[in-house]
Amino acid sequence: TNEIVKGDIKEQTRLCLNNLKQILQAAGTDMGNLVKLTVFMTDLGNFASVNEVFTEFFPDFEPPARSAFEVSALPKGLDIEIEGIAVIPE
């Protein structure tokens, strides 16, 4: 919807991962086929909170490889942005 979530880092992380999950499902794959995530945060001090949310989305297996970066700002004043690379099974 291009609407911004006005919540804390955990709420924003949940929205990012839910959006990613829906995109993957539409492409015929799922979170288990993610191979790499890149996480951009405006404050790396939030890393532990982000990890807490990750355990909600990856409870039965290890999360994919990740890189995390602190950036000075994100579009529309967001605190986190997550991009992912996934395998689409044949």
Biopython code that builds the backbone (N, CA, C, O; Angstrom):
import numpy as np
from Bio.PDB.StructureBuilder import StructureBuilder

atoms = [
    (1, "THR", "N", (0.812, -1.214, 0.000)),
    (1, "THR", "CA", (0.000, 0.000, 0.000)),
    (1, "THR", "C", (0.844, 1.262, 0.000)),
    (1, "THR", "O", (0.316, 2.366, -0.134)),
    (2, "ASN", "N", (2.139, 1.108, 0.147)),
    (2, "ASN", "CA", (3.064, 2.230, 0.256)),
    (2, "ASN", "C", (2.825, 3.075, 1.500)),
    (2, "ASN", "O", (3.351, 4.182, 1.609)),
    (3, "GLU", "N", (2.027, 2.554, 2.449)),
    (3, "GLU", "CA", (1.834, 3.237, 3.717)),
    (3, "GLU", "C", (2.984, 2.878, 4.644)),
    (3, "GLU", "O", (3.472, 1.748, 4.631)),
    (4, "ILE", "N", (3.410, 3.832, 5.436)),
    (4, "ILE", "CA", (4.510, 3.633, 6.363)),
    (4, "ILE", "C", (3.969, 3.157, 7.704)),
    (4, "ILE", "O", (2.975, 3.681, 8.206)),
    (5, "VAL", "N", (4.635, 2.160, 8.278)),
    (5, "VAL", "CA", (4.275, 1.668, 9.594)),
    (5, "VAL", "C", (4.858, 2.616, 10.626)),
    (5, "VAL", "O", (6.066, 2.854, 10.645)),
    (6, "LYS", "N", (4.025, 3.146, 11.465)),
    (6, "LYS", "CA", (4.491, 4.038, 12.532)),
    (6, "LYS", "C", (4.590, 3.220, 13.807)),
    (6, "LYS", "O", (3.750, 3.341, 14.699)),
    (7, "GLY", "N", (5.606, 2.399, 13.888)),
    (7, "GLY", "CA", (5.794, 1.561, 15.056)),
    (7, "GLY", "C", (7.261, 1.445, 15.393)),
    (7, "GLY", "O", (8.119, 2.068, 14.767)),
    (8, "ASP", "N", (7.530, 0.628, 16.404)),
    (8, "ASP", "CA", (8.916, 0.442, 16.809)),
    (8, "ASP", "C", (9.639, -0.487, 15.830)),
    (8, "ASP", "O", (9.052, -0.958, 14.855)),
    (9, "ILE", "N", (10.895, -0.737, 16.100)),
    (9, "ILE", "CA", (11.717, -1.536, 15.187)),
    (9, "ILE", "C", (11.153, -2.944, 15.013)),
    (9, "ILE", "O", (11.250, -3.512, 13.926)),
    (10, "LYS", "N", (10.571, -3.512, 16.057)),
    (10, "LYS", "CA", (10.009, -4.856, 15.937)),
    (10, "LYS", "C", (8.815, -4.864, 14.988)),
    (10, "LYS", "O", (8.692, -5.763, 14.156)),
    (11, "GLU", "N", (7.946, -3.880, 15.103)),
    (11, "GLU", "CA", (6.788, -3.810, 14.205)),
    (11, "GLU", "C", (7.231, -3.598, 12.757)),
    (11, "GLU", "O", (6.681, -4.206, 11.839)),
    (12, "GLN", "N", (8.212, -2.746, 12.561)),
    (12, "GLN", "CA", (8.702, -2.501, 11.210)),
    (12, "GLN", "C", (9.386, -3.744, 10.637)),
    (12, "GLN", "O", (9.253, -4.033, 9.448)),
    (13, "THR", "N", (10.107, -4.470, 11.470)),
    (13, "THR", "CA", (10.766, -5.701, 11.026)),
    (13, "THR", "C", (9.720, -6.745, 10.646)),
    (13, "THR", "O", (9.856, -7.408, 9.619)),
    (14, "ARG", "N", (8.679, -6.897, 11.464)),
    (14, "ARG", "CA", (7.604, -7.843, 11.146)),
    (14, "ARG", "C", (6.961, -7.513, 9.808)),
    (14, "ARG", "O", (6.691, -8.409, 9.008)),
    (15, "LEU", "N", (6.718, -6.237, 9.561)),
    (15, "LEU", "CA", (6.104, -5.849, 8.290)),
    (15, "LEU", "C", (7.034, -6.180, 7.122)),
    (15, "LEU", "O", (6.582, -6.707, 6.105)),
    (16, "CYS", "N", (8.319, -5.878, 7.256)),
    (16, "CYS", "CA", (9.281, -6.209, 6.192)),
    (16, "CYS", "C", (9.256, -7.705, 5.892)),
    (16, "CYS", "O", (9.178, -8.110, 4.732)),
    (17, "LEU", "N", (9.322, -8.522, 6.942)),
    (17, "LEU", "CA", (9.374, -9.973, 6.742)),
    (17, "LEU", "C", (8.045, -10.523, 6.245)),
    (17, "LEU", "O", (8.028, -11.453, 5.438)),
    (18, "ASN", "N", (6.930, -9.966, 6.711)),
    (18, "ASN", "CA", (5.625, -10.388, 6.177)),
    (18, "ASN", "C", (5.508, -10.040, 4.701)),
    (18, "ASN", "O", (5.018, -10.847, 3.911)),
    (19, "ASN", "N", (5.952, -8.850, 4.324)),
    (19, "ASN", "CA", (5.925, -8.463, 2.909)),
    (19, "ASN", "C", (6.796, -9.389, 2.075)),
    (19, "ASN", "O", (6.398, -9.822, 0.994)),
    (20, "LEU", "N", (7.984, -9.691, 2.581)),
    (20, "LEU", "CA", (8.883, -10.604, 1.876)),
    (20, "LEU", "C", (8.244, -11.982, 1.730)),
    (20, "LEU", "O", (8.329, -12.601, 0.670)),
    (21, "LYS", "N", (7.612, -12.453, 2.783)),
    (21, "LYS", "CA", (6.935, -13.758, 2.759)),
    (21, "LYS", "C", (5.849, -13.792, 1.683)),
    (21, "LYS", "O", (5.739, -14.768, 0.942)),
    (22, "GLN", "N", (5.054, -12.734, 1.598)),
    (22, "GLN", "CA", (3.989, -12.674, 0.594)),
    (22, "GLN", "C", (4.553, -12.604, -0.823)),
    (22, "GLN", "O", (4.006, -13.223, -1.736)),
    (23, "ILE", "N", (5.618, -11.873, -1.011)),
    (23, "ILE", "CA", (6.256, -11.789, -2.331)),
    (23, "ILE", "C", (6.781, -13.158, -2.741)),
    (23, "ILE", "O", (6.609, -13.579, -3.885)),
    (24, "LEU", "N", (7.418, -13.847, -1.807)),
    (24, "LEU", "CA", (7.946, -15.187, -2.105)),
    (24, "LEU", "C", (6.827, -16.154, -2.454)),
    (24, "LEU", "O", (6.955, -16.926, -3.405)),
    (25, "GLN", "N", (5.735, -16.127, -1.704)),
    (25, "GLN", "CA", (4.604, -17.012, -1.991)),
    (25, "GLN", "C", (4.039, -16.727, -3.376)),
    (25, "GLN", "O", (3.705, -17.657, -4.110)),
    (26, "ALA", "N", (3.931, -15.468, -3.737)),
    (26, "ALA", "CA", (3.420, -15.109, -5.067)),
    (26, "ALA", "C", (4.344, -15.610, -6.168)),
    (26, "ALA", "O", (3.899, -15.876, -7.285)),
    (27, "ALA", "N", (5.640, -15.741, -5.853)),
    (27, "ALA", "CA", (6.620, -16.217, -6.833)),
    (27, "ALA", "C", (6.756, -17.738, -6.833)),
    (27, "ALA", "O", (7.535, -18.292, -7.608)),
    (28, "GLY", "N", (6.000, -18.413, -5.964)),
    (28, "GLY", "CA", (6.027, -19.869, -5.939)),
    (28, "GLY", "C", (7.080, -20.466, -5.028)),
    (28, "GLY", "O", (7.476, -21.618, -5.208)),
    (29, "THR", "N", (7.536, -19.700, -4.054)),
    (29, "THR", "CA", (8.533, -20.210, -3.115)),
    (29, "THR", "C", (8.162, -19.760, -1.710)),
    (29, "THR", "O", (7.068, -19.235, -1.501)),
    (30, "ASP", "N", (9.049, -19.954, -0.747)),
    (30, "ASP", "CA", (8.731, -19.581, 0.630)),
    (30, "ASP", "C", (9.992, -19.156, 1.385)),
    (30, "ASP", "O", (11.090, -19.149, 0.829)),
    (31, "MET", "N", (9.817, -18.808, 2.642)),
    (31, "MET", "CA", (10.917, -18.306, 3.464)),
    (31, "MET", "C", (12.041, -19.335, 3.615)),
    (31, "MET", "O", (13.198, -18.964, 3.812)),
    (32, "GLY", "N", (11.709, -20.607, 3.525)),
    (32, "GLY", "CA", (12.716, -21.646, 3.630)),
    (32, "GLY", "C", (13.686, -21.672, 2.464)),
    (32, "GLY", "O", (14.745, -22.294, 2.550)),
    (33, "ASN", "N", (13.336, -21.003, 1.378)),
    (33, "ASN", "CA", (14.194, -20.960, 0.197)),
    (33, "ASN", "C", (14.980, -19.656, 0.068)),
    (33, "ASN", "O", (15.631, -19.412, -0.948)),
    (34, "LEU", "N", (14.915, -18.819, 1.111)),
    (34, "LEU", "CA", (15.770, -17.630, 1.117)),
    (34, "LEU", "C", (17.216, -18.063, 1.303)),
    (34, "LEU", "O", (17.511, -18.907, 2.149)),
    (35, "VAL", "N", (18.099, -17.498, 0.530)),
    (35, "VAL", "CA", (19.512, -17.842, 0.670)),
    (35, "VAL", "C", (20.342, -16.689, 1.206)),
    (35, "VAL", "O", (21.435, -16.911, 1.727)),
    (36, "LYS", "N", (19.845, -15.457, 1.090)),
    (36, "LYS", "CA", (20.615, -14.295, 1.552)),
    (36, "LYS", "C", (19.683, -13.131, 1.833)),
    (36, "LYS", "O", (18.795, -12.823, 1.038)),
    (37, "LEU", "N", (19.892, -12.496, 2.961)),
    (37, "LEU", "CA", (19.164, -11.278, 3.306)),
    (37, "LEU", "C", (20.167, -10.157, 3.545)),
    (37, "LEU", "O", (21.258, -10.382, 4.069)),
    (38, "THR", "N", (19.785, -8.962, 3.158)),
    (38, "THR", "CA", (20.559, -7.771, 3.493)),
    (38, "THR", "C", (19.642, -6.872, 4.301)),
    (38, "THR", "O", (18.544, -6.529, 3.864)),
    (39, "VAL", "N", (20.104, -6.495, 5.483)),
    (39, "VAL", "CA", (19.312, -5.695, 6.409)),
    (39, "VAL", "C", (19.972, -4.331, 6.556)),
    (39, "VAL", "O", (21.151, -4.226, 6.895)),
    (40, "PHE", "N", (19.198, -3.302, 6.297)),
    (40, "PHE", "CA", (19.662, -1.930, 6.458)),
    (40, "PHE", "C", (18.914, -1.334, 7.647)),
    (40, "PHE", "O", (17.683, -1.348, 7.669)),
    (41, "MET", "N", (19.635, -0.814, 8.628)),
    (41, "MET", "CA", (19.025, -0.219, 9.820)),
    (41, "MET", "C", (19.636, 1.147, 10.079)),
    (41, "MET", "O", (20.813, 1.381, 9.805)),
    (42, "THR", "N", (18.823, 2.037, 10.608)),
    (42, "THR", "CA", (19.356, 3.353, 10.961)),
    (42, "THR", "C", (20.058, 3.335, 12.309)),
    (42, "THR", "O", (20.713, 4.311, 12.674)),
    (43, "ASP", "N", (19.933, 2.230, 13.063)),
    (43, "ASP", "CA", (20.608, 2.102, 14.357)),
    (43, "ASP", "C", (20.931, 0.636, 14.607)),
    (43, "ASP", "O", (20.032, -0.151, 14.905)),
    (44, "LEU", "N", (22.206, 0.255, 14.490)),
    (44, "LEU", "CA", (22.602, -1.128, 14.743)),
    (44, "LEU", "C", (22.373, -1.542, 16.192)),
    (44, "LEU", "O", (22.439, -2.729, 16.512)),
    (45, "GLY", "N", (22.110, -0.596, 17.053)),
    (45, "GLY", "CA", (21.752, -0.904, 18.426)),
    (45, "GLY", "C", (20.440, -1.680, 18.524)),
    (45, "GLY", "O", (20.134, -2.264, 19.564)),
    (46, "ASN", "N", (19.667, -1.684, 17.438)),
    (46, "ASN", "CA", (18.403, -2.431, 17.388)),
    (46, "ASN", "C", (18.582, -3.869, 16.916)),
    (46, "ASN", "O", (17.597, -4.588, 16.746)),
    (47, "PHE", "N", (19.812, -4.294, 16.705)),
    (47, "PHE", "CA", (20.057, -5.622, 16.128)),
    (47, "PHE", "C", (19.433, -6.741, 16.953)),
    (47, "PHE", "O", (18.873, -7.675, 16.380)),
    (48, "ALA", "N", (19.511, -6.676, 18.276)),
    (48, "ALA", "CA", (18.927, -7.729, 19.128)),
    (48, "ALA", "C", (17.410, -7.790, 18.963)),
    (48, "ALA", "O", (16.838, -8.879, 18.929)),
    (49, "SER", "N", (16.760, -6.648, 18.862)),
    (49, "SER", "CA", (15.301, -6.626, 18.660)),
    (49, "SER", "C", (14.927, -7.203, 17.306)),
    (49, "SER", "O", (13.940, -7.929, 17.183)),
    (50, "VAL", "N", (15.713, -6.882, 16.295)),
    (50, "VAL", "CA", (15.479, -7.437, 14.955)),
    (50, "VAL", "C", (15.633, -8.957, 14.996)),
    (50, "VAL", "O", (14.824, -9.676, 14.409)),
    (51, "ASN", "N", (16.656, -9.448, 15.680)),
    (51, "ASN", "CA", (16.860, -10.890, 15.800)),
    (51, "ASN", "C", (15.688, -11.578, 16.497)),
    (51, "ASN", "O", (15.322, -12.693, 16.126)),
    (52, "GLU", "N", (15.097, -10.932, 17.497)),
    (52, "GLU", "CA", (13.925, -11.510, 18.166)),
    (52, "GLU", "C", (12.808, -11.762, 17.162)),
    (52, "GLU", "O", (12.176, -12.818, 17.188)),
    (53, "VAL", "N", (12.564, -10.811, 16.290)),
    (53, "VAL", "CA", (11.510, -10.964, 15.281)),
    (53, "VAL", "C", (11.901, -12.045, 14.274)),
    (53, "VAL", "O", (11.043, -12.803, 13.823)),
    (54, "PHE", "N", (13.167, -12.124, 13.923)),
    (54, "PHE", "CA", (13.617, -13.165, 12.988)),
    (54, "PHE", "C", (13.264, -14.554, 13.518)),
    (54, "PHE", "O", (12.914, -15.434, 12.731)),
    (55, "THR", "N", (13.346, -14.773, 14.828)),
    (55, "THR", "CA", (13.024, -16.094, 15.376)),
    (55, "THR", "C", (11.550, -16.434, 15.194)),
    (55, "THR", "O", (11.191, -17.612, 15.173)),
    (56, "GLU", "N", (10.695, -15.434, 15.063)),
    (56, "GLU", "CA", (9.270, -15.680, 14.789)),
    (56, "GLU", "C", (9.077, -16.220, 13.372)),
    (56, "GLU", "O", (8.177, -17.025, 13.133)),
    (57, "PHE", "N", (9.903, -15.789, 12.448)),
    (57, "PHE", "CA", (9.745, -16.158, 11.037)),
    (57, "PHE", "C", (10.571, -17.376, 10.642)),
    (57, "PHE", "O", (10.297, -18.009, 9.622)),
    (58, "PHE", "N", (11.562, -17.702, 11.429)),
    (58, "PHE", "CA", (12.417, -18.848, 11.142)),
    (58, "PHE", "C", (12.518, -19.753, 12.377)),
    (58, "PHE", "O", (13.618, -19.990, 12.876)),
    (59, "PRO", "N", (11.378, -20.263, 12.875)),
    (59, "PRO", "CA", (11.401, -21.027, 14.130)),
    (59, "PRO", "C", (11.972, -22.431, 13.994)),
    (59, "PRO", "O", (12.537, -22.959, 14.952)),
    (60, "ASP", "N", (11.836, -23.041, 12.827)),
    (60, "ASP", "CA", (12.211, -24.446, 12.661)),
    (60, "ASP", "C", (13.548, -24.644, 11.955)),
    (60, "ASP", "O", (13.991, -25.781, 11.790)),
    (61, "PHE", "N", (14.188, -23.578, 11.544)),
    (61, "PHE", "CA", (15.457, -23.699, 10.836)),
    (61, "PHE", "C", (16.233, -22.399, 11.013)),
    (61, "PHE", "O", (15.693, -21.374, 11.427)),
    (62, "GLU", "N", (17.491, -22.479, 10.692)),
    (62, "GLU", "CA", (18.354, -21.304, 10.787)),
    (62, "GLU", "C", (17.919, -20.266, 9.745)),
    (62, "GLU", "O", (17.557, -20.623, 8.624)),
    (63, "PRO", "N", (17.957, -19.004, 10.113)),
    (63, "PRO", "CA", (17.669, -17.985, 9.100)),
    (63, "PRO", "C", (18.757, -18.000, 8.028)),
    (63, "PRO", "O", (19.858, -18.495, 8.269)),
    (64, "PRO", "N", (18.458, -17.469, 6.866)),
    (64, "PRO", "CA", (19.456, -17.437, 5.796)),
    (64, "PRO", "C", (20.642, -16.545, 6.179)),
    (64, "PRO", "O", (20.583, -15.788, 7.148)),
    (65, "ALA", "N", (21.699, -16.651, 5.409)),
    (65, "ALA", "CA", (22.855, -15.779, 5.606)),
    (65, "ALA", "C", (22.388, -14.325, 5.555)),
    (65, "ALA", "O", (21.499, -13.972, 4.780)),
    (66, "ARG", "N", (23.000, -13.493, 6.388)),
    (66, "ARG", "CA", (22.593, -12.087, 6.454)),
    (66, "ARG", "C", (23.796, -11.173, 6.509)),
    (66, "ARG", "O", (24.853, -11.508, 7.043)),
    (67, "SER", "N", (23.589, -10.017, 5.941)),
    (67, "SER", "CA", (24.496, -8.894, 6.150)),
    (67, "SER", "C", (23.644, -7.792, 6.752)),
    (67, "SER", "O", (22.500, -7.589, 6.345)),
    (68, "ALA", "N", (24.201, -7.081, 7.722)),
    (68, "ALA", "CA", (23.469, -5.970, 8.342)),
    (68, "ALA", "C", (24.351, -4.734, 8.299)),
    (68, "ALA", "O", (25.545, -4.786, 8.595)),
    (69, "PHE", "N", (23.739, -3.633, 7.927)),
    (69, "PHE", "CA", (24.463, -2.374, 7.791)),
    (69, "PHE", "C", (23.711, -1.257, 8.480)),
    (69, "PHE", "O", (22.484, -1.192, 8.414)),
    (70, "GLU", "N", (24.441, -0.381, 9.137)),
    (70, "GLU", "CA", (23.834, 0.841, 9.650)),
    (70, "GLU", "C", (23.954, 1.901, 8.562)),
    (70, "GLU", "O", (25.021, 2.111, 7.986)),
    (71, "VAL", "N", (22.838, 2.557, 8.298)),
    (71, "VAL", "CA", (22.802, 3.616, 7.289)),
    (71, "VAL", "C", (22.322, 4.903, 7.957)),
    (71, "VAL", "O", (21.653, 4.862, 8.990)),
    (72, "SER", "N", (22.661, 6.022, 7.373)),
    (72, "SER", "CA", (22.300, 7.299, 7.996)),
    (72, "SER", "C", (20.805, 7.583, 7.905)),
    (72, "SER", "O", (20.251, 8.250, 8.778)),
    (73, "ALA", "N", (20.149, 7.087, 6.865)),
    (73, "ALA", "CA", (18.712, 7.318, 6.701)),
    (73, "ALA", "C", (18.165, 6.320, 5.687)),
    (73, "ALA", "O", (18.890, 5.783, 4.849)),
    (74, "LEU", "N", (16.852, 6.093, 5.796)),
    (74, "LEU", "CA", (16.138, 5.254, 4.830)),
    (74, "LEU", "C", (14.961, 6.052, 4.278)),
    (74, "LEU", "O", (14.510, 7.003, 4.916)),
    (75, "PRO", "N", (14.459, 5.679, 3.106)),
    (75, "PRO", "CA", (13.334, 6.417, 2.530)),
    (75, "PRO", "C", (12.142, 6.495, 3.485)),
    (75, "PRO", "O", (11.852, 5.558, 4.229)),
    (76, "LYS", "N", (11.475, 7.619, 3.439)),
    (76, "LYS", "CA", (10.249, 7.871, 4.201)),
    (76, "LYS", "C", (10.434, 7.754, 5.714)),
    (76, "LYS", "O", (9.468, 7.532, 6.444)),
    (77, "GLY", "N", (11.666, 7.903, 6.180)),
    (77, "GLY", "CA", (11.912, 7.898, 7.611)),
    (77, "GLY", "C", (11.848, 6.546, 8.287)),
    (77, "GLY", "O", (11.720, 6.469, 9.509)),
    (78, "LEU", "N", (11.934, 5.475, 7.509)),
    (78, "LEU", "CA", (11.891, 4.135, 8.086)),
    (78, "LEU", "C", (13.142, 3.847, 8.899)),
    (78, "LEU", "O", (14.181, 4.479, 8.709)),
    (79, "ASP", "N", (13.028, 2.877, 9.814)),
    (79, "ASP", "CA", (14.161, 2.464, 10.638)),
    (79, "ASP", "C", (14.847, 1.219, 10.098)),
    (79, "ASP", "O", (15.982, 0.926, 10.473)),
    (80, "ILE", "N", (14.162, 0.473, 9.213)),
    (80, "ILE", "CA", (14.723, -0.784, 8.708)),
    (80, "ILE", "C", (14.216, -1.044, 7.292)),
    (80, "ILE", "O", (13.095, -0.682, 6.936)),
    (81, "GLU", "N", (15.068, -1.675, 6.503)),
    (81, "GLU", "CA", (14.710, -2.164, 5.172)),
    (81, "GLU", "C", (15.411, -3.511, 5.004)),
    (81, "GLU", "O", (16.576, -3.663, 5.371)),
    (82, "ILE", "N", (14.690, -4.486, 4.446)),
    (82, "ILE", "CA", (15.261, -5.817, 4.262)),
    (82, "ILE", "C", (15.066, -6.240, 2.811)),
    (82, "ILE", "O", (13.963, -6.149, 2.272)),
    (83, "GLU", "N", (16.139, -6.700, 2.187)),
    (83, "GLU", "CA", (16.030, -7.264, 0.840)),
    (83, "GLU", "C", (16.505, -8.706, 0.893)),
    (83, "GLU", "O", (17.372, -9.058, 1.693)),
    (84, "GLY", "N", (15.927, -9.539, 0.032)),
    (84, "GLY", "CA", (16.273, -10.952, 0.074)),
    (84, "GLY", "C", (16.477, -11.556, -1.304)),
    (84, "GLY", "O", (15.955, -11.070, -2.308)),
    (85, "ILE", "N", (17.255, -12.637, -1.318)),
    (85, "ILE", "CA", (17.453, -13.445, -2.515)),
    (85, "ILE", "C", (16.981, -14.843, -2.168)),
    (85, "ILE", "O", (17.378, -15.412, -1.151)),
    (86, "ALA", "N", (16.125, -15.394, -3.026)),
    (86, "ALA", "CA", (15.556, -16.720, -2.775)),
    (86, "ALA", "C", (15.667, -17.604, -4.012)),
    (86, "ALA", "O", (15.800, -17.122, -5.136)),
    (87, "VAL", "N", (15.610, -18.906, -3.773)),
    (87, "VAL", "CA", (15.565, -19.897, -4.833)),
    (87, "VAL", "C", (14.105, -20.186, -5.147)),
    (87, "VAL", "O", (13.282, -20.324, -4.242)),
    (88, "ILE", "N", (13.793, -20.277, -6.426)),
    (88, "ILE", "CA", (12.453, -20.687, -6.825)),
    (88, "ILE", "C", (12.573, -22.103, -7.362)),
    (88, "ILE", "O", (13.144, -22.318, -8.431)),
    (89, "PRO", "N", (12.027, -23.090, -6.609)),
    (89, "PRO", "CA", (12.150, -24.477, -7.064)),
    (89, "PRO", "C", (11.440, -24.719, -8.390)),
    (89, "PRO", "O", (10.442, -24.074, -8.711)),
    (90, "GLU", "N", (11.986, -25.672, -9.156)),
    (90, "GLU", "CA", (11.373, -26.004, -10.453)),
    (90, "GLU", "C", (10.176, -26.895, -10.250)),
    (90, "GLU", "O", (9.525, -27.284, -11.220)),
]
sb = StructureBuilder()
sb.init_structure("model")
sb.init_model(0)
sb.init_chain("A")
sb.init_seg("    ")
for serial, (resi, resn, name, xyz) in enumerate(atoms, 1):
    if name == "N":
        sb.init_residue(resn, " ", resi, " ")
    sb.init_atom(name, np.array(xyz, "f"), 0.0, 1.0, " ", f" {name:<3s}", serial, name[0])
structure = sb.get_structure()
